[in-house]
Amino acid sequence: MSEDRFQDLEMKVAFLDDIVNKLDETVTFQQLQIEELKRQVQHSHKQLVNVKDSLKGQTTDEPPPHY
């Protein structure tokens, strides 16, 4: 194999290694974001359930005042 071809292959491997590292960082960051969003959704869901439970006893069948 010629020296030039060998250097080209080394450059390509180094470039691909850099891309893999950047992709790994991106995936790791996105996973952290997903986990944070899941926590926020769970918290919002708990709040919604609490509001729903607190409103259960407040049902009235009275018509609005404009009737």
Secondary structure as GFF3:
##gff-version 3
##sequence-region A 1 67
A	DSSP	alpha_helix	3	56	.	.	.	ID=ss1
###
